[in-house]
Amino acid sequence: MNPIEPEGAHPSEDQDVSRRSAIGGFVIGGAAILAASRLESIAAQETAPVTGECVATAPTAEEGIGFAPLLVGGITRDMPDGPVDVHLSRFTLEPGASVPSVPQPYSTLIYVETGELTCPDNPGKLMYGADGEVMYETTGKAEWHTCTPGMTWYVPAGIEDAAINEGDELMSALVIEFAPVGEGTAPTT
């Protein structure tokens, strides 16, 4: 019994493509795409942002592997009971820019990558040095303190905080927030 095929199901003689020519075309097309993406990659490297533009310096590789710890230490004293939704963001301030004082909804660690981050002395915050040692614990004085690259601010949930860049270069920081997830709720995005 021969199956019945609708008209036009078979290609005409002049449209017939061999398996070998189809695979060859696929390989050539793939090579062209790969070459084009390589050229885009080279062009992107040539126009990569300069130091101070939110690009961390890559660690020196040994045997093809590089690893650089960023946050050397930062104890979160008020870590909420699990589950916890961890947010990782990059925060920048141009020279002279500022953020007004607002209560922080979650426990937060702020690791300074470039520039200077100056924040008020609201009580309960910790300033960590690049070596992970506590440099200062805020007490609520009418002072402001500046973190430079490699330093970290810890801000407990509910503490009002503000920020200003009093330096002359872009300030870039990694912000890690620890948001509690209530029962039956989905993590935020």
C-alpha positions in Angstrom: 0.0 0.0 0.0 1.4 3.4 -1.0 0.8 6.4 1.1 -1.1 9.3 -0.5 0.8 12.5 -0.4 -0.7 15.9 -1.2 0.4 17.6 -4.4 3.5 19.8 -4.0 4.9 17.7 -1.2 7.9 16.7 -3.2 10.4 19.4 -4.3 10.8 19.8 -8.0 13.9 18.5 -9.6 15.7 21.9 -9.6 14.9 22.5 -5.8 16.3 19.1 -4.8 19.1 19.6 -2.2 21.5 16.8 -1.3 22.3 16.1 2.4 26.0 16.9 1.7 25.2 20.3 0.3 22.8 21.2 3.1 25.4 20.3 5.8 28.0 22.1 3.9 25.8 25.2 3.7 25.1 24.9 7.4 28.8 24.6 8.3 29.7 27.6 6.1 26.9 29.7 7.5 27.9 28.8 11.1 31.5 29.7 10.4 30.3 33.1 9.0 28.2 33.7 12.1 31.1 32.7 14.4 33.5 35.0 12.5 31.1 37.9 12.7 30.6 37.4 16.5 34.4 37.2 17.0 34.7 40.6 15.2 32.0 42.0 17.4 33.8 40.7 20.5 37.1 42.3 19.3 35.3 45.6 18.6 33.6 45.5 22.0 37.0 44.9 23.7 38.5 47.9 21.9 35.6 50.1 23.1 35.4 48.7 26.6 34.8 51.3 29.4 37.9 52.7 31.0 38.8 52.3 34.7 36.3 54.1 36.9 33.3 53.3 34.7 31.7 50.5 36.7 34.0 47.8 35.4 35.9 45.9 38.1 39.5 44.9 37.3 39.7 41.3 36.3 41.8 39.2 38.7 45.2 38.0 37.5 44.8 34.4 36.2 47.0 31.6 37.3 46.9 28.5 35.2 43.8 30.0 33.4 41.8 30.7 36.6 41.3 34.1 38.2 39.4 34.8 41.5 39.2 38.0 43.4 37.2 38.3 46.7 35.3 41.5 46.7 33.5 41.7 50.0 36.2 40.6 52.4 33.9 40.7 55.4 30.5 42.0 56.2 28.4 40.6 59.0 24.7 41.1 58.6 23.5 41.4 62.2 19.8 41.4 61.4 19.6 38.7 58.7 16.0 37.7 58.4 14.8 34.1 59.0 14.6 32.2 55.8 13.6 32.1 53.1 15.5 35.2 52.0 15.5 36.8 48.5 19.0 38.1 47.8 19.2 41.1 45.5 22.5 42.1 43.8 22.6 45.5 42.1 25.1 48.1 40.9 24.6 51.6 42.3 26.3 54.6 40.8 26.6 58.3 41.6 28.1 60.9 39.4 30.4 63.5 41.1 28.2 65.8 43.2 25.1 63.6 42.9 23.2 62.6 46.0 20.3 60.4 47.3 18.1 61.8 50.0 17.6 60.1 53.3 15.1 57.3 53.2 14.5 54.2 55.4 16.2 51.1 54.1 13.6 48.3 53.7 16.2 45.4 54.0 19.5 44.6 55.5 22.1 45.8 53.0 25.8 45.5 52.3 27.2 48.2 50.0 30.7 47.4 48.5 32.4 50.4 46.9 34.1 49.6 43.6 35.2 53.0 42.3 35.1 56.6 43.6 33.9 57.7 47.0 30.6 57.0 48.8 29.8 59.4 51.7 26.9 58.5 54.0 25.5 59.9 57.3 26.3 58.6 60.8 22.8 57.1 61.4 23.0 54.7 64.3 23.5 51.0 63.7 25.6 51.0 60.6 29.1 49.5 60.2 31.9 50.5 58.0 34.3 47.7 57.0 37.8 48.3 55.7 39.2 46.5 52.6 40.7 43.9 55.0 37.3 43.1 56.5 37.9 44.8 59.9 35.3 47.1 61.3 36.6 50.6 60.9 33.6 52.4 62.4 30.3 51.7 64.0 27.9 54.6 63.6 26.4 56.2 66.7 24.0 58.9 65.4 26.4 61.9 65.5 25.8 64.7 63.0 28.8 63.4 60.9 29.3 61.8 57.5 31.7 59.1 56.7 33.3 58.2 53.3 34.0 54.7 51.9 36.6 54.3 49.2 37.2 51.4 46.8 37.3 48.0 48.6 35.4 49.3 51.7 31.8 48.2 52.6 28.9 49.8 54.4 26.5 47.6 56.3 23.0 49.2 56.8 20.4 47.4 59.0 16.8 47.2 57.8 14.7 50.2 58.9 17.7 52.6 59.3 17.4 55.8 57.3 20.3 56.3 55.0 21.4 58.8 52.4 24.4 59.0 50.0 26.5 61.6 48.2 29.5 61.5 45.9 31.7 64.3 47.1 34.6 63.1 44.9 35.6 64.0 41.4 35.0 60.6 39.7 32.1 58.2 39.3 31.2 56.2 42.4 30.2 52.7 41.7 29.1 50.2 44.3 27.7 46.6 44.5 24.6 46.6 46.7 23.5 43.3 48.3 20.1 43.3 49.9 18.6 40.5 52.0 14.8 40.7 51.6 12.6 38.3 53.7 10.2 36.3 51.7 6.8 35.7 53.4 5.1 32.4 53.4 3.2 32.0 50.1 4.8 34.9 48.4 7.1 34.8 45.4 10.6 36.4 45.4 10.8 39.9 43.9 12.5 40.6 40.6 
